[in-house]
Amino acid sequence: MKQIPVSDLIPGMVTAEDVLTYDLTILVPKGIVLTENIISRLEGYSVYYIYIHDEIADDLAKPISDLQRLQNSPSTQTNKERIRNSLQFQHFSNDYTKCAEHFRENLMKSLYHNQPLFANELVEETMQMMKQDHSDISVFDMLLNMKNHDDSVYAHCIDVALISNILSKWLHFSEEDQRMATACGLFHDVGKFLLPSGVLRKPGKLTPDEFSIIKTHTIEGFHLLSRFENIPLAVKHTALMHHEKCDGSGYPYGLAKDEIDKFAKIVTIADIFDAMTSERVYRKAMCPFSVIKSFEDEGIQKYEIKYILTFLENVANSYLNHRVTLTNGMEGDVIFINRDNYSRPVIRTTSDEIIDLQNEYYQGIMNLRKQKNVSIETII
């Protein structure tokens, strides 16, 4: 079976799992052939992803031995272990490592040995990772499982390129603009390679002077990329503008709204999400739902409204059916995303209780009681 967005469904597909509403009512049973009316009903109930039968994936699953099936069972593996042990993740990890190494080698040769910057080849290699069949494992799951405290600027650039590519697809950009968004993400932080490593890798809070140095990477990146005639202007502008905010509160120039390149607006969102979900020597990685909450708390007016809402909605829905731990110590699965509050979905706990984090209460089978300040702590 394969998990796909409801927007990609076509009549004739067959459901592989029951589709449930937030209160566990079966909306569409398992084994139903989809019609236009059923697809419209799913959209009306704000269902974003469902599992369908996929002949290729099902055929590949048939030879699996009983031992492997036992090893892959939910009772013996967490979701992270399932992902890390999957062939899809192994292929993604190998491609990712090669891509990051090629990016590092070419950039260093260009910076210090005056060799050409093979931008088109690097962008194409990055985009090839998006063309692989990830089956039911999303790229966000892949990236979340790739992260560690040694994440380099190179790895961060690859991450942002991939996330920018995904966001541009969600926004229905043309294929040409999807490629441009990927390129802008890949080269957005090149100015950091010109900064003192002691400041860039400092294991603690930066002083005001040190932060002022960090902020120069935007202008440095623009000047660096301007040395190469084969780099599109949008890529140079993104290096310069990816810390600008639509309300004028960003840097280096305090630009606002239409003064900011549209690709820089995409990369801004991807950059922040990846940075906050990545572990650093001075802090732990944040849970994606905590990052979503940070975006919500900060105020979406800082971003292009359509871009940020599209991003938050789709990212939140990519974690449907994932096992999570809550701040009250309970575990459960994400079963419904609240459209008014993406960071607070509905959880079905391992004891079959329903916790609606949006309303800050959880509903047990026998009772209903208030449970304040419960949120998602980690994705298991």
N, C-alpha and C positions, 0 to 999 in steps of 0.2 A: 504494500500500500504506500501511498504518497500523500503528504500534506501539501495542499495548494490553496492559494487565495480564492475566495468566492468570486472575485472579479474575473478569474481565469477559467471558471467552470463553463462547460458547454453541455448541452443536452446529450444524453446517452452515457455519460459517465455514471459510475456506480459507487455509492457510498460504502466505505470500508468499515466505518464505525458509526454508532448512533450519534446524531448531532443533537446536543442538549441546549436548553435555555439555561439562564443563570440559576433557576430554581430546580434544575435537574429534570424538567419535563422533556420528554423526547419530542424534538421538533421534526426530525427526519430520521427514520429508522435505518439501521445498517442493511445493506443489500438492495437499496432502492435505486432504480434507474432515474437519473435526474431529468427533469423537463424544464421548460422555460418558466412555468408557474412555480415549481419548487425552488428554482434558483432565485426568482423574485422574492419568494417567501423568506429565504435565507437572508437576502439583502435587507428585507423589511425588519427582520429581527436583529439587525446589526451583527450578524455572524460574518467573520472575516476569513477564517481558515477552516477547512474540513479535510478529513481523510477520504481519499478515493482509492479504488483498486487501480493498480498500474501493472499492466501485463509484464513489462520488463522487470520491474522491482519484484513482482510476485514470483516470476520464473527464477530470478536470482535467489530468492528466499527458499525455494523448494529443496535444494541439495543440503541445506544446513543440517548438521548432525544434531542428535539429541543433546550431546555434551555442549555444543556451541549454543543451542537454544537455552539450555540451563544457565550457561554463563551470561547470556544476554537477557535473562529474565529480570523483571523489575525488582524482584525480591532480593536479588544478589548484586545488582548494579544500580548506582545512582545515574541520573541523566548525564552528568559529566563523564562518568566512566563509560557509559554506553557510547557517547560521542567520541571520546578519545580512543576507544577500541575499535571504532568503525573504519572500514576501508576508505570511506569518503573523507574522513578526517585525516587519515594517513596521507592520502593523495593531496589534499589541500595543504597540509603541513609541509610536505616536500616541495610543492610548487611555491608556497609562500616563502620558504627559506631560500630557495634559488632566486626568486624574484628580489628579495631584500638584498641578497649578496650581489646580484648583478647591478642593482641600483647603487649600492655602496661603491662598488668598484668603478663604475662609469663616472659617478659624481666626483670621486676623489681624483681620478685621472683628469677630469675636466678642470677641477679647481686648482690642482697643484702641478699638473704637467701639460697644461694648455692643449689637451686633446678634445676632440669633438664631444658634445653632449648628445647622445643618441636618444633623444626624447621620444620620438615616435616608437622606437623599438621597446623602450621601457614601458611606455603606456600600453602598447599592445600586449606585452607579457603580463602586465597587471590585469588587463581586461580578460585575458584567457582564463584566469582563475574564476571569473564570473560565468564562464561558458561551460564549466564542468558540471556534471550531474551530481548535485548534492542530495538528491532524493529528499528525505523528510528532515534533513538537518539544514537549518538556515545558516547563512553566512555569519549572522550575528552570533549564533552558537559556536561556530568555528572560531571566530575571532576571540570570543570570551574565553575559550579554552586554550588559546595560543598565548595568553597574556602572562607575563611574569615581571618581577621587579627590575629585570635587566633590559626591559623594552628600550630599544634605541630610538633615536630620531628616525632612522631608516624604517624601522618597523612601524612607527607611528605614521609615517608618510604613506606606507602601503595600506595601513588600516583606513586612513582618511580617504585615500583614493577609492577603496572598495565601497566604503559607506557613502561617499559622494556619488558614486556610480549608481548605487541602489536607490538613493533619494531621488536622483534625476529620473530614474525609471518610474518611481512612484508618482512623480510629477508629470509623467508622460512627455518628457523632453524627447526631441528627435534623436535618432541614433548618433548623429553628428554632435549634438549637444551633450549626450551621455558620455561620449568619448572626451569631450572638452572638460566636463565636470571631473572625470577620472584624472585627466592630466593636471588640472588645477589642484586636486587633492594631493597628487603625487609630489608636486614641487612646491607646495605651499610653505613649507618650513625650511627650505634650503638655506635661508639666512642664518639659521642657528649653527650651521657648520662653521661660521665665521666668528662665533662668540667664544670667549674664554671657557674652556671645559670646566674649570673650577666653579664658575658661576652656574653654568648649565646643569651640572651634576651635583650641585651642593645638596647634601643630605639634611636639609632643614629649611626653615623659613628664610626667604630672601630679605635683605635689608632694602630700604627704599632706593639706594644707589644701585644695588645689584638688579633690582627689578627694572630700573631705568635702562640698564644695559640689555636685559632680556628683551625689552620692548623694541630695541633697535633692529631686531632680526627681521622685522617687516620691511623696513627701508633697505637693509642690507640684502635681503632676498631679491627685492625688485632690481637693485643695481646689478646683482650677480647674474640674474636671468637676462638682463638687458645686454649682456655681453654676447649672447647667442642669438643669431638671426633666425634660427629655426624654432624659437620659442614663441608661441602665439601671445598676443597682447593680453588676452584674458588670463592667461597663466601668470604673467608678470603682475597684472592688477590684483590677482588673488593673493599672491605672495605679499603684496603691499597692504591689502584691505581685509584680510581674514580675521582681524581683531576689531574691525569697525562694527558698530551696532546701529540698527535702524533708528534708534532714538537719539543718536549722536553721542552716546556715552563711551564709545570705543576709542581705539588709538590706531595709527599715530596722528590722524588729522581730525578726529571727531566728525567724520562724515555721517550722513544720515540718509535713510530711505533710498531714493533713486540715484543718489550720488555714489552708491556702492554697487560694484559689478555684481550681476545676478549669480555668477558662479562663486564669487567670494561669499555671498550669503549662504549658499549651500555648504561650502567648505567650513564656514564658521560653525554651523550646527554639527557637522561630522567631526570637526576638530575637538570641540568641547565634549561631545559624547565619548569619543575614544579616549581622550585624556583622563576623564573622570572615571571611566571603567577600567583603567589601567593601573596596575600597582606601581608605586614609586618607592624609592629608598626611604622617603620621609612620611609615607602614608600608605594605607591599604587601598586596594581598588574598591570603588563604590559599586553597589548592586545597580544594575540597569534601571530598576524601578525607583531607586533613590535619585538617580540622575534625571529621570523623567520628572520626578517631584521637584528637583532643583530648577529645571526649566520652567515648570509651572509656577513655582514660588517667585522666581526672578522676574517673571513677567514676559509674556510672549511678545509684547510690543517692542522688545529689543531685537526681534528677528522679523524677517519677512513672514507675515501671518500665515499665508498659504503654505509656505515651506515648513514652518515649525509644527503646525497642526498636522500636516500630512506625515511628517516624520514621527511625531509622538504617537499618533494613532497606529501607524504600521509597526513601529518598534514594539509597542506594548502588545499588539496582537501576535507578534512573532513569538511571544513567550506563553501563548495559550497552551494549556495541558502540561506545562512545566511544573515540577515539584519545587516548592519553596519552603523556607523556614520563616516564621513570623517572629516579631519582637516579643511575643508572649510565650515563646518556646514551642509553639505548635508547628506541625508540618502539614502541608496540603498541596493541592493542585490548583493552578489558575484555570478557572472554568468560564469566566466572563469578564470582558473589559468594559468598565464604565466609561462611556463616551464623554461624560462631564468631568471626569477625573481619572486620567489614564494611569496614574501612579497607584491608584487604589482599586484594584480589581476585586472580583468575587472569588473566594477561595473555598474549595471543598476539602476539609481536613481529612486526615487518615482515619478519623473516627466518624466520618460522614456528617459532620457539622458544616453548616454554611456560614461563612464569615463575609459580610459585605463591608469591605474596608472603606468604601465611600461614605457610608452612613455611620461608620464607627460602631457597629454592633455586630454580634454574630448570633446566628439563629441555630439553636440545637434542635434535635429531633423532638425533645419534650418541652423545651422552654425557650424563652426569648429574653435576653438580658443585654444590658449595655456593656460594651467593651471599648473604652476610649484608648486612643493613641496606639492602636495596633497597626503595624505596617509590615511590609515585606523586608526581611533582613538580608536574605541570600537566596540565590537560585542554586539548587542542589544539582 
